[in-house]
Amino acid sequence: MLKLTKEQRKIVKILEDTSNKGLSYNEIVVKCSATKSEKSLYKAAISSLHELGVLVKTQKKYKLKDYHQDDSVIPREISPQLLEGVFDATSLSRNYSFAFVRTEKGDFYVSSEDTLNAYHNDKVGIEPYFRAGKPDRCIVRRIIDRANTRMAGDLRSSGNKLLFICSSPKIHNWFSILDTGGARENQKVVLEVTNWGNPKTSIAPSGKVIEILGDSGDPAVELMAVLRQFQLPLEFPSSVLDSLTSISDTIGEFELSKRKDYRGLLTYTVDPSSAKDFDDAISIQRINDGWRLYVHIADVAHYVKPDSPIFQEAVQRGNSFYFPKKVIPMLPEMLSNGVCSLRPDEDKLTMTVVTDFDGNGAILRQEMVESIIRSNIRLAYEQVDEFFESGLLELDSEIKTALAESRKLSSLLSRKRMDAGYIFFDLPEIEFHYDSEGFLHKMSLAEETESHKMIENFMLVANEYTAKKLAQVSPTVMYRIHEDPDWEKLEKLFETLGSYGIECSIRENPNKTVQGILHSLPNPDYHRVFDRIILRSMKKAKYTTEHQRHFGLAIEYYTHFTSPIRRLCDLVIHHLCKTYICKSQTFAFKPKQVAFYATVSSERELLADEAEREIERIYKLAYLKDKVGERFTGMVIGTNSSGLLVRLNEIPLTAVLRSSNFISRSFVYLDREMRFINKSTGYYYQLLDKVIVQIVEVSDDVYLEFAEEPDNHIHSVVKTIPKTNGGRISMSDKKKRHTAGKGIDVKTRSKKYASNKTKMKHGR
């Protein structure tokens, strides 16, 4: 992203909001509310922006350069050729005046005036500008490919005509309607875009309605709109359905003769209570003073060959998508819920990773074999947790013994992973509960449970072994990597944490650095705030054929092997295992194919996350529309120059309190400290503040106002931090906070994975 200093960012923002006449140096300093000691910083910032060509100077006034009018003035280090990237309008959707373009060389900042007529996820050609060799800003010069030529959204009246607004807030333009197709106001429709518009000439985009989905607000209609917006398939092609006729769930004697027969082992599955696709099962035995763990995974690759229409469709889908009362599976249900699903009392083909552990949880031996199993029992997470807590669940004694031994081994594995630097975040997910008609009627926090951690530990064992072994024998591997944190971001994070009394010490091992920070957080409120901030400062995990370690898991070699029913990566990995480890097939993917599947897997994972978040956003907003005016207590868990992000107590969700509610009272935003401060009174708003608010607007998001006078807000502070007086903070207090918090050591807690979709995202 754009590597500007705090002062440079503030200058750019002020000039973006200023008329074309520009501002003098003194005017900029005044508008930036610079103190006497800060003036030299702002002078240097203005000079550097001028040297870079970001600012132009005319008659002692500075203004942002208009690249469209004067291309003769260009920043240094400009690339002579266009760079291809993907336009990301997330910032524009949050009312910022800029966006980003994601490229293979990094993320480039782009002013809203330089976006041409690009829309979210469009493939674009940019003129890139670098600073010190790093991506800086860019100009969109060409639209290479449109992400969506069809959009789902609402019809709204404007005077005597209808306009279209896309359901996604990331596409914020209003479209003129050339043909309504019989649709009326307040209906959800699908629009085919015929003209993308031109913001420079004020030509509005336009299109024609090609499908009427139904009335806005109907849960089924809203879900269908999301499926249309993200172009998700509702049906399988006829070629896929035809190919299913050749698949049989009968296991022949010849196939049996080639496999390890584990049907005599006591085997169990643990899944969400609503799950139908069971792709992993567990067996465990005591051997000497240790254990032998069997992780059985459905052998989907036996049925889905790489040259089959089913495999090709799986590549198109990338993974399964999970929505309220609707699943779009990667594989046809005959396979996902039937032939491949490890249902109890049925013989099933599997790939099994066998691991021997000593009494301390250290690995002694591992192997992978093609196998056949027969699950004895299907358990839900809730049942296993009930057994762990009370021991009173009615189960056969053999099942109870297996669960007890699994629990012991899992406990050892958890300890070892923590010692290795495994990063835990105390960020429970929000569970959405729907009524029979599909309306959201309740939200709750999904607390961590021991059963989830146990199954995750076992899946990590299988995934790590698979990656290690394939790295030894396969020419190409699809890894699941999580890059180390960006140290520049960590340094900013350390400053923020220090201003809240959290001591940060940099260690040689970056995992231990992050663990040390998490262990220093004194109570659940601090975890709720800073776990989120730390997580957001890190890079996202992705798939690639280039080996790198997985930072978050503290694992050198890692991949996804354990969910072949619902993830493309795992299905590809199974075929690699069959070719290079089990040597049961001669087919081999070409390296370019594996790299392509890695790219597809990463892209579709992001798409699934975005689609699932979007439908949850829509249902959440519908649920809260009748709560406008209601009061809530909450805590500030995030800040930026636009306002405060507040987590409500009565309803477990976040809402926005815009800075316009208090910025007129002479508050300024301190970016590094993530707090607003009134320099004349000393009052401030910051992370961890306990506030009383009321919902005032539900539109693209949920917006709040203070329900009581702002000066009456209550602060939540660490005991070692100097006590504040009525919400005031002095400069001496601020200095002390950088050294407060020594000696605090609180164990962090891991996140709970409450559903099939979340099961996909980690060890499983």
Order of alpha helices (4+ residues) and beta strands (2+ residues): alpha-alpha-alpha-beta-beta-beta-alpha-beta-beta-beta-beta-beta-beta-beta-beta-beta-alpha-alpha-alpha-beta-beta-beta-beta-alpha-alpha-beta-beta-beta-beta-beta-alpha-alpha-beta-beta-alpha-beta-alpha-alpha-alpha-beta-alpha-alpha-beta-beta-beta-beta-beta-beta-beta-beta-alpha-alpha
